[in-house]
C-alpha cells in the first residue's frame, strides 16, 4: 500500500496545529516575555552590523561601571579640590614656620635671596595656574544653528561636533579640544584651559623637586634624630623638636612622591603637545594609524605643525617677549584660535612667526 504525498502533508499540518494550540495554552507571564525579548535585543545589538568591533562590545558590557565612575567623580570633585588645597597649604605652613627660620639662620645672604625669590615665584605660578585651570571654562560648541563646519553629531548631546571635540560623560556635555576630565580640578581640560593645566603640573613638579632637593639634608637629620630618640631610653628632644622633625619628614616624603608622579604626567603631556595631540587623540590616532597600516598607507596627524610651532600655538607665543611675559610670568591671555576651526597639516611656514 503506497502512501499518498498529499495525505502525509495534511498529517504534518495537523500535528503542527495541535502542537501550537498546546503551546498557546501555556503562555508565560507578560513581564517574563518582555524581559526575555529585551535580553535578546541587547544580545543582538552587539553584532547587528559589520561596524561592531571589540570596543563596542567592551563599552556595552562595562557601561554600568563607567556610569558609576562618572557619577562618583562628578560628586567627589570638590573633595579632590579641597584635598589639593589642604596638602599644598600644609607644605606652605611647614615651609614658613620650620624651614624659613632655618634658612635665615644658617644660609648666606645670596642663598637666602635665591630661596626667597625662587620659592615665592614658584608659589605664585602654582596658585595662579591652578585657579585659572579650575575656574576657566574648557570651551563648549554652540548649541544653536550656525554655519560652522563640523565633523560629526554627538550621540548624547545631539549637536554638531567640530573637529577635536569630544563628549565628557562627567560634565555631560561636549568639550572643545578635550584632553581629559581632571578630578583634581573638578573641571574638564579643554581648549581654553589646557595651557593652565599643563603650566600648573609643570610648576607644581618644579616646586616639589625644589623642596625635595633643598630639604634632603634636613630630612636625613630629622630621620636620624627620631631613630636615635626611639632607641634611647631617655629622649633628648622635646615635644616641639619631635614635631619639627616629623613635619620635615612629612614634607620631604610628600613632595618627593608627588614630584615623581606628577613629573611623569607632565612629561607625558609635554610629549603629546610636541606631537600636536591630546590624550584622547593619542588613542584615536594610534587606532587610525593601525587601520591605515593594514592597507599599506601612513597616517599623518593633521594638527601637527612641527614641534616648535606646536608649542608656540599651545602657549600663545606670538613674539619673542612672550616667552617671558606669557610663559615665565602669570598670564591670562586667550589661546590661539576659537577651538571650532583648525588649520590643517601640512604647513611649511611658521603658524605663528616669531
Secondary structure as UniProt FT lines:
FT   HELIX           5..24
FT   TURN            25..26
FT   HELIX           30..45
FT   TURN            46..47
FT   TURN            50..51
FT   HELIX           54..61
FT   HELIX           63..75
FT   HELIX           77..94
FT   HELIX           95..99
FT   HELIX           100..106
FT   HELIX           109..135
FT   STRAND          152..153
FT   TURN            155..157
FT   STRAND          160..161
FT   TURN            163..164
FT   STRAND          166..168
FT   TURN            169..172
FT   STRAND          173..175
FT   TURN            176..177
FT   STRAND          180..182
FT   TURN            183..186
FT   STRAND          187..189
FT   TURN            191..193
FT   HELIX           194..214
FT   HELIX           216..231
FT   HELIX           239..275
FT   HELIX           279..293
FT   TURN            294..296
FT   TURN            302..303
FT   HELIX           307..315
FT   TURN            320..321
FT   HELIX           323..328
//
